Each structure stands twice: as C-alpha cells, then as structure tokens.
C-alpha cells in the first residue's frame, strides 16, 4: 500500500502527498517586510518557493498569523485555482485577495477532496478540530483522512478535548508543533517539546514529525531554558535528538526533518 510522502519546506509548511493528492500546510515563504522580519524572524530560509513545488491541490491553513500564511501563497492560490481551506479569518483574507475556491471550516467541519486520474479516483477528507491558541480564537488543527490518517496540529495547546478526538481517530502520522511562544499574561500559545511528547504518548501515532522549529524566539523547552535562536542550533539539535531518543525508547516512531528534507512513511 502506498505511503505518505512528506517534504518539509520549513517551520509549519509541509508538502503532503497521499493517494494522488497534494496538500501544502500553513504556507509561509517569508519573512517579507520589516514587520514580518521583526515579529517572525526566520532562522533558516524556506527550502523552496511556492512556484517551485509543482502542482498543489489544496492549501491547508491552521490560523491567520503571519508565520502560517502569507499573501503570496493566497495570491498564488487565486492565480492557479488552488483550493484554500481554513478558519473564518483565513477564508475572509483569501477571498479579499481574490481567491475563488475557498472553504471555511469550523470545529467538526469536514471538507472532501476528490481527484480522478484516468480510471482511478481518490478521496481525502479534511476534518477540522478545535485548537487552543490565546491569540487566534478560530485556530484549527486538522485530521487528513485517506488511505492513512495524518494529524496536523497547527499551533495549539494540549487540551483534553484534542486528546480525546485524536485517540478516537488513531492517526498514523502526527505533524506536531514542538516549539511555541510564551506571553507573561497569556501563557504558552501552543506546545513545546514536553507537551508534544505528552500528547504523542497519549495518542501513540506510528510516526511523529516535530514542526515549528525555524522561527527565532520560540521556546523549545522553557523548563530547561532552551529557546530557538540563530546562534544555538547545536543546542536545539541536541534537545531534539534527546526528545526523539526518549520517545523511541517508549516504542514511538520519530522522524526529524530539516528544511528541504523528505521522507515516505507508512508504506506498509
């Protein structure tokens, strides 16, 4: 049975190929402009431009923040008739930029993507899950269901509701946030390594791929004082390797991708 091909472009932008369909998550190819460089200082450039990725069936956006969706991606979706799927704020922004194929989802909403090639047809469904983000009230996580089930976390805290939904879904692959911002009055805006590990232990996917690792200032592990910077990539790499080893010792499969790297998972 065919597996799931993953290619990390960078941060939360992953090219997913499954069942003949191609999905690009949280398309961010910046930063562009002073504001974006200040708020989202990328430590590694994206591995490719959107135009270099070939045919894409769908842009899947978790929330309307600058390091998860950029105007160039939405304008490309408009020009190439790529479907954009996201929460209300993303759908509104995409339509404002002229995108014609826009799907607005709320938690528990489902979008079905069909594709026919010759005598063969395939269908993948996108199910929205409620995310918990203090600065994005309509943020979503997603289950991508086809011959395999892929969980894409976007930016979300670990919540009992999310754990319950994922245990029921039994994802084969989890693309999970592993570093987050922290605000004095609001707390974390998602998961760092400890929370990601706890969620993976609870739901036990066959494979886990940690994401959200290429923007300076995100906390990888606040308790250990590890924060992503341009000058501490050796420390970050060591923390990720230790995290992987710990989870692998508990029977979980971990695949760490760098920008431009790809893998094929769940082939059998």
C-alpha angles and dihedrals in degrees: 000000000000117000134214118275115212128188119181113217091178144287104005097338109113129166108220121193116189133152092353093306127112122211127182116203126213097345109216120156098164167069096176122165132012096282094053093044089052098046098035110027104184115212096197124033118239112275093233142003120252090251091058095057098076124216117006123185099192144011110215112199124188099193144345102264125127095245092052104044133016134194093243090061093049091046089051089050088054094048096044098036093242115165115244117208121188148112123299097276092051093046091050092050093047092051091048088056091052103260110157103193104059127152119195115203134189126192111299091017117133132205120192120209117199128191132181124197114178108306093344127088131183136189131201123184126209114208118191120222125194112258125201112228121150093212100039112052094183097045116141140199120204145219113208108200126193130111082331132026119237124190116209111190103191106188111327141138119240106263132174089240092056092047091051093050092048095047088056092048096046096205119212092209130027120200097194138183109245103175130043146177121256126211123195096230100028104038124213120353093211144331131327125188097290095050092043089052092050092051093047091050089052098048100027104206117190090243134019125195115191116219142175092067105127106071120089117239098035116128116239093180119354094187090060094038095242113151125168113256135158091248102047105059092125089058091045092049091050091050091051092048091050090048091050093048092050094051094042089055086060093053100263123133114232126187118185114199128192122207109292094017122120140189141182115228136186096019092157 
